[in-house]
Amino acid sequence: MKRPTVEEINDYMQEREFYTLDQAEAFNDHFESNGWMVGKSKMKSWQAAVRTWIRNAKKWSNRNAANQQSNQTHSQRQHQQAADAYKQMEFEHTESHAGAIRQIQ
């Protein structure tokens, strides 16, 4: 197999409507660093590896988005709980003030 250039990888990714030079460079760096191996076998088709890379990138992107949404929801719950606790504390303070005023009168 002839090793592709970053430009060839990028062009193929663009054909697959996956637009990012960073991903083409990441793909190239990853496989360059492991000798263009897929597991323990020499890569037979870099185009097939790109397609797998794209599918995995989309899957990880969806997982990261779900995790961010989950974290945001958790953060929003914490914020709401703090606001509710503050309102309760404020209510109790107002009630105790009212009770003290009634006792004075």
JODARA-V972053 format. One record per residue. N is the residue number from 1. NEAR is the number of other C-alpha atoms within 10 Angstrom. Layout:
BEGIN
n=<N | N>
near=<NEAR | NEAR>
END
This chain:
BEGIN
n=<1 | 2 | 3 | 4 | 5 | 6 | 7 | 8 | 9 | 10 | 11 | 12 | 13 | 14 | 15 | 16 | 17 | 18 | 19 | 20 | 21 | 22 | 23 | 24 | 25 | 26 | 27 | 28 | 29 | 30 | 31 | 32 | 33 | 34 | 35 | 36 | 37 | 38 | 39 | 40 | 41 | 42 | 43 | 44 | 45 | 46 | 47 | 48 | 49 | 50 | 51 | 52 | 53 | 54 | 55 | 56 | 57 | 58 | 59 | 60 | 61 | 62 | 63 | 64 | 65 | 66 | 67 | 68 | 69 | 70 | 71 | 72 | 73 | 74 | 75 | 76 | 77 | 78 | 79 | 80 | 81 | 82 | 83 | 84 | 85 | 86 | 87 | 88 | 89 | 90 | 91 | 92 | 93 | 94 | 95 | 96 | 97 | 98 | 99 | 100 | 101 | 102 | 103 | 104 | 105>
near=<9 | 7 | 14 | 12 | 12 | 18 | 13 | 13 | 21 | 23 | 17 | 18 | 21 | 14 | 10 | 12 | 10 | 17 | 14 | 12 | 16 | 11 | 19 | 24 | 15 | 13 | 20 | 21 | 13 | 13 | 16 | 12 | 10 | 12 | 11 | 21 | 14 | 13 | 8 | 8 | 9 | 12 | 17 | 13 | 12 | 20 | 15 | 11 | 16 | 20 | 15 | 12 | 17 | 18 | 12 | 12 | 14 | 13 | 12 | 12 | 12 | 12 | 12 | 12 | 12 | 12 | 12 | 12 | 12 | 12 | 12 | 12 | 12 | 12 | 12 | 12 | 12 | 12 | 12 | 12 | 12 | 12 | 12 | 12 | 12 | 12 | 12 | 12 | 12 | 12 | 12 | 12 | 12 | 12 | 12 | 12 | 12 | 12 | 11 | 11 | 10 | 9 | 8 | 7 | 5>
END
